């Protein structure tokens, strides 16, 4: 069993001390605007070059915004005219964040992968579902989705439940239109149904091969790699 993980990438975390900035007459928006301008840059004006127009972005030089220590030394102007370093107002650190967030159906997800060996896929997943449902309690807003090859298997099985009866019925109609009676079509269809499925299942039982969608689609059932 494998949990899908990402090693992550460095992220700058700045936690503002609201009580401390309030004592100096500042608010969170003031600090956020300063950080955005100093590190990310802010549009100061626009530059016109012939028919092209560009934004002129102003921000600190790279050596003053490359590490938490230098960022903490950025001066914050207070309404009283003081210049106080940012590190006095916030906890600044570098943390490992997610480098990639998996999304599907407008939701984030974490994948857990496992392989099945020595038994059929459907039986293994059904046992896993029972174990998870009995031992795992999901928090509110979380859900489980069993995908991968099992999802393909269930989709194929559902198709077979529709295609096989429909195909048999169409064959019966064609034979009925050909012979204009029910006897010969019924005997033919019955012979096909009894020979192919029963013979295939018997061959799988003798060979010890689990029944699967791949086996059902094979003309001559036999061991499956």
Order of alpha helices (4+ residues) and beta strands (2+ residues): beta-beta-alpha-alpha-beta-beta-alpha-beta-beta-beta-beta-beta-beta-alpha-alpha-alpha-alpha
